[in-house]
């Protein structure tokens, strides 16, 4: 389930000890109404069994289009396709905007670099910035092709659909979020 080469290092339960056994007895008594118990009847001192129990609990909650109804009553689109109101980000659409256009400081110079230039002579707030710094990708890394294989800069608009197609509970290939 987890460990080196599996893409995850999650520890679901603490190391077995007398202290942790006592804490489990005191604070994890299961009842018919307890929706916070992830592990079921699995001994919570076994990390692998606990991880399997968590996945078994999560799979029905995270099916496409539902999500956890206790936390998100309207549901969650688990397909990662985006909607017209909330589209999947496309890095090609990222451009510099003045602080007044985005109502906050710290916007990007372009898709892969924050705007770290000065707001101008005598100005101390990034909100006073009104001039595009003109920094382009070729200024930072000439001849670089964003999204090329092996670069790690693929746009979410081209890869998010793969995430939604990946079944919950299957191990990911390290460094990849697609099947």
C-alpha positions in Angstrom: 0.0 0.0 0.0 2.6 2.6 0.9 6.4 2.8 1.1 9.4 3.4 -1.1 8.5 3.0 -4.8 4.8 3.2 -4.2 4.4 7.0 -4.5 3.2 7.4 -0.9 4.7 7.4 2.6 1.5 7.8 4.6 1.6 6.5 8.2 -2.0 5.8 9.1 -1.4 4.6 12.7 1.3 5.4 15.2 3.9 2.8 16.3 2.5 0.2 18.6 3.1 1.0 22.3 1.4 0.7 25.6 0.5 4.4 25.5 -1.1 4.2 22.1 -3.0 1.0 23.0 -4.4 2.8 26.0 -5.3 5.9 23.8 -7.1 3.6 21.3 -9.1 2.0 24.1 -10.1 5.4 25.6 -10.9 7.4 22.4 -11.8 5.0 19.7 -14.7 3.0 21.0 -16.8 2.2 18.0 -20.5 2.7 18.1 -23.3 2.4 15.6 -23.3 6.2 15.0 -19.6 6.7 14.8 -18.9 7.9 11.2 -15.4 9.0 12.1 -14.0 5.5 12.4 -12.0 4.7 9.3 -10.5 1.5 10.3 -13.5 -0.7 11.1 -12.5 -3.7 13.1 -8.9 -3.6 11.9 -6.3 -3.4 14.7 -5.0 0.1 14.3 -1.5 -0.9 15.2 -1.0 -2.5 11.8 -0.3 0.3 9.3 -0.9 -1.8 6.2 -4.3 -3.2 7.3 -5.3 0.4 8.5 -4.3 1.8 5.0 -6.4 -0.9 3.3 -9.4 -0.2 5.6 -9.1 3.6 4.9 -9.1 2.9 1.1 -12.1 0.6 1.4 -13.9 3.4 3.3 -12.8 6.1 0.9 -13.6 4.4 -2.4 -17.5 4.6 -2.0 -17.2 8.2 -0.8 -14.9 9.3 -3.7 -16.7 7.9 -6.7 -17.0 10.2 -9.6 -19.5 13.0 -8.9 -20.1 12.4 -5.2 -17.4 13.0 -2.7 -18.0 13.1 1.1 -21.6 14.4 1.5 -20.9 15.2 5.2 -18.3 17.8 4.2 -19.5 18.7 0.7 -23.4 18.5 0.7 -23.6 19.5 -2.9 -21.1 16.8 -3.9 -17.7 17.1 -5.5 -16.9 16.5 -9.1 -14.2 13.9 -8.8 -13.7 13.6 -12.6 -11.4 16.7 -12.6 -13.0 17.9 -15.9 -13.9 21.3 -14.6 -17.0 23.3 -15.3 -17.7 26.6 -17.1 -17.9 28.4 -13.7 -14.7 26.7 -12.5 -12.6 25.6 -15.4 -9.5 23.6 -15.2 -6.5 25.9 -15.2 -4.7 26.3 -18.6 -1.1 27.5 -18.1 -1.2 29.0 -21.7 -3.8 31.5 -20.5 -1.7 32.8 -17.5 -0.6 36.4 -18.1 0.6 39.2 -16.0 -2.1 41.4 -14.5 -1.8 44.6 -12.5 -2.5 44.2 -8.7 -5.7 46.3 -9.2 -7.0 43.8 -11.8 -6.6 40.8 -9.5 -7.2 42.7 -6.2 -4.1 41.3 -4.6 -0.3 41.4 -4.9 1.9 38.6 -6.0 0.5 37.5 -9.3 2.7 35.7 -11.9 5.0 37.3 -14.4 4.0 34.4 -16.6 2.8 30.8 -16.0 6.1 29.5 -14.5 7.5 32.5 -12.6 6.1 34.8 -10.0 6.4 38.6 -10.5 9.3 39.5 -8.1 10.1 42.8 -9.7 10.0 46.1 -7.8 6.7 48.1 -7.9 8.7 51.1 -8.9 10.7 54.1 -7.6 9.4 55.3 -4.2 6.7 52.6 -3.9 6.8 50.0 -1.2 3.6 48.0 -1.8 3.2 45.5 -4.6 -0.4 46.7 -4.9 1.0 49.9 -6.4 2.5 48.0 -9.3 0.9 48.9 -12.6 3.5 48.1 -15.3 4.0 44.7 -16.8 7.6 43.6 -16.0 7.9 42.1 -19.5 9.6 39.0 -18.2 9.0 36.1 -20.6 9.9 32.5 -20.5 12.9 32.9 -22.8 14.4 35.4 -20.4 14.5 32.8 -17.7 15.1 29.6 -19.6 15.8 30.0 -23.3 14.8 27.1 -25.6 12.6 25.5 -23.0 9.4 23.9 -24.2 6.7 23.9 -21.5 4.8 20.7 -21.3 7.4 18.7 -23.2 7.8 15.1 -22.0 9.8 14.9 -18.9 9.7 18.6 -18.0 7.1 18.3 -15.3 5.3 21.4 -16.6 2.3 20.0 -18.3 -0.8 22.1 -17.9 -3.6 20.9 -15.6 -6.0 21.4 -18.5 -4.3 18.6 -20.4 -3.6 16.2 -17.5 -6.5 16.6 -15.0 -8.8 14.3 -17.0 -6.2 11.4 -16.4 -6.4 12.0 -12.6 -10.2 11.5 -12.6 -9.8 8.3 -14.7 -7.4 6.8 -12.2 -9.2 4.4 -9.7 -9.1 5.3 -6.0 -7.0 2.8 -4.1 -4.6 2.0 -6.9 -0.9 2.9 -6.4 0.3 5.7 -8.6 3.4 5.5 -10.6 5.9 7.7 -8.8 6.1 11.1 -10.5 2.9 10.5 -12.5 -0.7 11.3 -11.9 -2.1 9.3 -14.8 -2.9 5.7 -15.6 
